Amino acid sequence: MAINNVTARRRGFPSCVQCGTRSNPCRCKVVGPTLGFLAFAVAAVVEWPLGAVVYLFKKMKGRRIMGHPARVVYPRVSHAIPI
């Protein structure tokens, strides 16, 4: 079953909706992906500039630091909240 990620705007607050998941009876998640995106944004603000500086001296380490929000932060937060 395919998982569809949709970003919707309601009343000025962006929310992420993930449908097709089996982690809850409704088969749709709103809170987890939205909080995951917010955690991703906060981590990216800190880690991307740091990773860019490290990239100048150690390329692979800099790439790992810059990829951390997408590879680790978003999935952990999104999957930790089942609704």
C-alpha positions in Angstrom: 0.0 0.0 0.0 1.4 3.4 -1.0 1.8 6.1 1.6 0.7 9.5 0.5 2.2 12.6 2.1 0.2 15.8 1.7 0.8 19.2 3.2 -2.5 21.1 3.8 -3.1 24.6 5.0 -6.1 25.1 7.4 -6.7 28.3 9.1 -3.1 29.5 8.6 -1.5 26.5 10.2 0.3 24.1 7.9 -0.2 20.4 8.7 1.2 17.3 7.2 -1.1 14.3 6.5 0.1 10.8 5.9 -2.6 8.4 4.7 -2.2 4.7 4.1 -0.4 3.9 7.3 -1.3 0.9 9.5 -0.1 2.4 12.8 -3.6 3.5 13.9 -7.2 2.4 13.1 -7.9 5.6 11.0 -5.0 4.8 8.7 -4.1 8.5 8.6 -1.6 10.4 10.6 -1.6 14.2 11.2 0.1 15.0 14.5 3.2 12.8 14.0 4.2 14.0 10.5 3.5 17.6 11.5 5.6 17.5 14.6 8.3 15.6 12.7 8.4 18.4 10.1 8.7 21.0 12.9 11.5 19.0 14.5 13.2 18.6 11.1 13.1 22.4 10.6 14.6 23.2 14.0 17.4 20.6 13.6 18.1 21.8 10.0 18.5 25.5 11.2 21.2 24.3 13.5 22.9 21.5 11.6 23.0 22.7 8.0 25.2 25.8 8.7 27.4 23.6 11.0 27.6 20.9 8.3 28.5 23.5 5.7 31.5 24.6 7.7 32.6 21.1 8.5 32.2 20.2 4.7 35.0 22.6 3.9 37.5 20.4 5.8 35.9 16.9 5.9 33.5 16.3 3.1 31.9 13.0 4.2 31.4 14.2 7.8 29.8 17.5 6.6 27.4 15.5 4.3 26.4 13.3 7.3 25.8 16.3 9.5 23.6 18.0 6.8 21.7 14.8 6.1 21.0 14.1 9.8 17.6 16.0 10.1 16.1 14.1 7.1 17.7 10.7 7.9 17.2 10.6 11.6 15.2 13.4 13.2 12.1 13.4 11.0 11.5 9.6 10.9 12.0 9.2 14.6 9.6 11.9 15.6 7.1 11.0 12.9 7.0 7.3 13.8 7.0 7.9 17.5 3.5 9.5 17.5 0.9 7.1 16.1 -1.8 9.7 15.4 
